[in-house]
């Protein structure tokens, strides 16, 4: 299956960025006008860039397969507002290109299902890692209900175990961007 990449005009990209940043605004408003340094092109680049940016702002973070992980656990409650501001600034300076986020199409949902069942689950099992196969739907049901339900779609990730780094690298939680987003 080949995914056709989403396309955006420059105006649409900026409008998507503005809308996205509004959703991220800290509770006391945005910290001034933060200029875009560059668009981030892909989820791996996003994880690496956000981890570096947050670390530079005093919140040590590491790239994670689905974003960032804080090196010493979640910051303390009294630092939440500072983290919200740092997160907003990093997102504003290094905004993920809208091609790489938003609602998945039916084709992308099908590709995810195939990836999970044909690669991710067997890979995790080969490394003796737990996976969630409870309530796993059929492919057709997964696609049909992926974004049209009130509940989250089925994901095979274990809710209780974070795999070791070497396993996470061997068994990425998502397919490569080129496969999932086209290109």
HELIX and SHEET records of a PDB file:
HELIX    1   1 UNK A   10  UNK A   24  1                                  15    
HELIX    2   2 UNK A   43  UNK A   56  1                                  14    
HELIX    3   3 UNK A   77  UNK A   79  5                                   3    
HELIX    4   4 UNK A   80  UNK A   93  1                                  14    
HELIX    5   5 UNK A   98  UNK A  100  5                                   3    
HELIX    6   6 UNK A  106  UNK A  115  1                                  10    
HELIX    7   7 UNK A  116  UNK A  120  3                                   5    
HELIX    8   8 UNK A  121  UNK A  126  1                                   6    
HELIX    9   9 UNK A  139  UNK A  145  1                                   7    
HELIX   10  10 UNK A  165  UNK A  170  1                                   6    
HELIX   11  11 UNK A  177  UNK A  181  1                                   5    
SHEET    1   A 2 UNK A  38  UNK A  40  0                                        
SHEET    2   A 2 UNK A  94  UNK A  96  1                                        
SHEET    1   B 2 UNK A  61  UNK A  64  0                                        
SHEET    2   B 2 UNK A  67  UNK A  70 -1                                        
END                                                                             
